[in-house]
Amino acid sequence: MDNSIVISTPPHVKSKRTTKGIMLDVVIALIPAAVMGIVYFRLNAFILILTSVLAAVATEFVYYFIANKGFSDKCRHAGEVCKKWWKQFDFTSIVTGLILALILPPTVKWYEVLIGAIFSIAIVKMVFGGTGKNLVNPAATGRIFMFLSFSITAYSVCKIAPVADGSEIFTGATHLSGFLLDGNKSGHIAWLDLFLGTGVAGCIGETCKAALLLGFIYLAARKVIKWWQPLLYTALSAFLSVCLAAIGSKTFEIGLFLDYALSGGLMFGAIFMATDYVTSPKGVYGQLVYYVALAVLTSVLRYLTKFEVVSFVIMLMNLLVPLIDTYVVRKPFGYKKVKTQKEGK
């Protein structure tokens, strides 16, 4: 008999919501972005999404099978281990695989995303203990690993509308290398094109902001995420980017606000990656510090590097979350400030 005692952080709130249910909601919220990515980038996008999801799930299964001694005693207990894995399967590997594929350009090779998905699950998630124990966001870290390993800098343009810059392949940081970061309005892309992702170079699931907005509304309505978190990150980052752009152009162009907010992977990262329960602060004050810091770092590094840095910033802030939770003390559950009577009354 296992006599170990499991201790978790109070308060202990009884709820019907499970990790599996939350992750299923995230998968549903990601479907519009995935569908539009396939519509825009066609077969390449479908192959990358399918490869990433299957690789992520398979990696989790193989790791679990080995860790639970499925191969021992001539695989005599393999069936039992498989049943245990299926019982504890919580869709987190599907979410990781799906997010990883959606933050990649459709020009990526299938074997590159295969390696990235294996790294995200095996190294970033399972080595640290599995669901709820990873230090950083697996998909963001997998994206960075792929960027460093394969030098991913080429982005394809969707075929639905005329290409905004006249080219099929765009080398750089999606729509951030042009007018956005130097205040040059000559390469301006219409806000509607940025919102719909038509004719804009980008990643599979990041270009169509309308699809991301649908996912955001669904997650907020289901109370999977707090509505103000992605809004704070996106709005503050865009506003600070406008302020930084004014340094170079000597003109404060508030009209560029939507250009910054709708470009690159800012909205996708704010909705689906920065809000990850495991790698974000637990208290409200800590969350405020976290999202403000994300916005500041994103805008400053975008300005200095002329590159999309959302995944890098999210991974960096994930590493600082334990410090935020340590020094930004949460209000105790049920605490009420005691009112003291003044002396003489």
Secondary structure as GFF3:
##gff-version 3
##sequence-region A 1 345
A	DSSP	alpha_helix	19	67	.	.	.	ID=ss1
A	DSSP	alpha_helix	72	75	.	.	.	ID=ss2
A	DSSP	alpha_helix	78	88	.	.	.	ID=ss3
A	DSSP	alpha_helix	92	102	.	.	.	ID=ss4
A	DSSP	alpha_helix	110	118	.	.	.	ID=ss5
A	DSSP	pi_helix	119	125	.	.	.	ID=ss6
A	DSSP	three_ten_helix	126	128	.	.	.	ID=ss7
A	DSSP	alpha_helix	138	150	.	.	.	ID=ss8
A	DSSP	beta_strand	154	156	.	.	.	ID=ss9
A	DSSP	beta_strand	169	171	.	.	.	ID=ss10
A	DSSP	three_ten_helix	174	176	.	.	.	ID=ss11
A	DSSP	three_ten_helix	179	181	.	.	.	ID=ss12
A	DSSP	three_ten_helix	185	187	.	.	.	ID=ss13
A	DSSP	alpha_helix	191	196	.	.	.	ID=ss14
A	DSSP	alpha_helix	209	221	.	.	.	ID=ss15
A	DSSP	alpha_helix	228	249	.	.	.	ID=ss16
A	DSSP	three_ten_helix	254	256	.	.	.	ID=ss17
A	DSSP	alpha_helix	257	261	.	.	.	ID=ss18
A	DSSP	alpha_helix	266	268	.	.	.	ID=ss19
A	DSSP	pi_helix	269	273	.	.	.	ID=ss20
A	DSSP	alpha_helix	284	305	.	.	.	ID=ss21
A	DSSP	alpha_helix	310	327	.	.	.	ID=ss22
###
